[in-house]
Amino acid sequence: MKKLFKPVFFLVLFLSLVIYACKKPTEGLNIIIKTDALSKSSTLLEFVNANPNGTAIPAKMSVAITDPQKFVQTDDGATTNFTAYNGLISLSLIRTATASVQHPVTFTTSVAPSGFIPVVNTTTITSDTAAIHTVIPLIEYAHPPSGSSIITKTTPLTSGTSAVTTLSLPATAPAEACTITIAAGTQFKDKNGAVINSTSLASNVIHLGTTSQDAYNAFPGGFNPSNVIGPNGAITGGVTFLTAGLVSINMTAGSTAVKGFSKPLSVNMGINADLINPLTGVKVKVGDAIPVWSMDETTGQWTYEASANVVKNTDGTLAVIFPVTHLSAWSLNWYGPACGSTLSVTVNVPGLTVGVDGYEVALTSANYQYLGGLFTDNSWSHAVTLFNGFKANMPKLPSGLGNVKVVIYSRPGDPTSKVAETDLFSACTKGSVSLSFPTPVLPDIIESHVTLVAKCSSKQVVANPTTWLTLKDVTNPDAIITTYVHMLDGAADIKLTNGHTYTMGANYNSKSFISGSFKIDKTSTIKIPSLTGLSGTAVYDATTKIIAVNTTFTLGTCG
Amino acid sequence: MKKPLLILFAFLLLTIFIPRGAMAQYFGDVSNQGAFGGQVLLGSQGLGLEGRYGFTEMLSARFGGTFLPASANNVFTVNGFNSTTNVNAKFYNVHLLADYTPSENLPWLRIVGGAAYLYKAQGVVNVNPAGNYKVANYNISAAEMGTLNIDVSWKGVAPYLGVGFLQAFPSQLFNVNFDLGTYYLNAPQSTIIGTKLLSDNYKLEPQVNSNLKSYRWLPVLQVNFNFKIN
């Protein structure tokens, strides 16, 4: 026994030393791949129904992108087969592209979902780093937005020739009726200029008036077009439109799209009598001249057609009558190029020491039409975070559109959420304005650090996606609040409300990853369930007072 | 490296099983008190030098240092990440150890204790992407991906406990003896530096530290070539 003791003792000692530390150093390790350097200028386009009570946008919608420089990709790297999922498409510029104010990158996106009016949106990017979220309302034939009217009518043709036909759109507001007259003997032409020999003509016409924010918001391409042919040729830098109304006409003879006519159509567009003529500073009146523009709905290019005077209809309402020589959107717009000045905007909210997200700071006309904002790529949908002492510059101001005002809304695009406005002032000479409003009642906000990790299936590799996270506050199912968070390398700091229930989602690699609902609280580890592949946890740190929300989904194409 | 270790291990086993009388006959009896010697070390902690002084017949102390530079390629892979790896290890220490022979009947055995100061105990792994990668719809070249450098370091003073075989001092001018033991290191700390698209991998440091937290035993298996100076 004694003889055995020594060898056994030493063997055990030796083996214990060598074998003890046997855990694999790479166990549980996943190589992290950043993605921020793979894209630039992230741009989230959100297609919504211009009528909040209308039909939901199709879950999957093809998006055509015209991008002469071939700079545009989705934010997961795809350069073909652009698709919007649930109305969202996250675009960016490829990593070799460079955008600046001097060398902007401009591209157009067009969609034509069934039941909606086709829309072309022009996006101009002037920065490599900007993350922009733009809302693009789509007008549904069956449910047009307030402040608009629509008509769908089929009329007979004889050997491709029309009798006198009147398409009457009811007034959306006092005097804002619109009538289109097809003269007797009118023939209809296809894209090649050939007369279409058909027995019927289907007409879809929509008129956007000037009395509703929903109608303003649905103005195709927005009020700051960059691709503009003016009376004297192309207008560099684009213009700002102040609209007196828009009519979009689409016709089909048989099954062939109509592109032109043998005789012009005549449009009688009612004019809102309360509209302030920016050139006179008083309400529009008979004899006032308003430029007539048409838009190529495939390119988003606006072309100056003529100037027409305001007349009085037999019923006493104001109108502008103008001929339509081809089918597109036609609009009555005063216009002005940028004057080169900037406007400093200061916002005072006494006692508001923390930033509150989701405000719209807009430059508007006297009639509250959006004219511009704090971003060069203007859209009424661009939100800002406000706090006491907030200061920013409006970089692009229109000239020749009379006096304007700055208005603050707590919810972009919602006129009922107006919290402050200035008096009217001259945009190009004012220099600075100051607004104030009382401190809003704030919920119990918890600062949150959110991470989003894309795991590679069955591999020791993960990617931190640079994309947009959809955050929905579903606490009140009848008033869901949706915000979009740009995740840079899969991380962002956001504000969540204690006790509220949320869902999260992201579109990536041609899939929609969505979590189930989870309730925020400070007392326990929160499990974020998966609905379609996005799951995670949330843990509150009482020391830092920050809740860490960590989410993951799994990529099929990776490594 | 494996073959010398096997030979050394076999030799150790021989020392255990060979009868004491035979050992004494072979190595001879020595007087250690006041003796001074030097030794060259070769073993699992590399190459080194020590000076030794005998306080009594049973007790001696030694002071010295070792260094171990080593490198190897592609010792591990990361599943799904096409890459080559290069590992460089550097273990430099200075140490002070005491050797105590527990019994006159076991003159070939020493209990060894002490400590070392690790002025460099470092393993560096370089991960170099190879080939092309696909993340979602992005195609990424190895050059775009960047590189990864994982540095694991042990710092501070590490206690040592072990046993020694055969006499501390040669009876004549030269002998050979052996050490088998281990240092107990401080928990290692990792530093991960990635470039380009791999620059977020510093976030893996806590996981690496956790994986390596049990890597605190540094086994010592070495042969000592002793020269009696005085």
Interface residues (C-beta under 8 A of the other chain):
Chain A: K6 P7 F10 L13 F14 L17 V18 Y20 A21 K23 K24 P25 T26 E27 G28 L29 N30 I31 I32 I33 K34 T35 A37 L38 Q73 T74 D76 G77 A78 T79 A454 C456 S458 K459 Q460 V461 A463 N464 P465 D489 Y508 N509 L555 T557 C558 G559
Chain B: F9 L12 L13 I16 F17 F76 V78 N79 G80 F81 N82 V127 Y133 K134 V135 A136 N137 Y138 N139 I140 E144 M145 L148 V152 V163 L180 G181 T182 G194 K196 L197 L198 S199 D200 N201 K203 L204 Q207 V208 N211 L212 S214 Y215 R216 W217 P219 L221
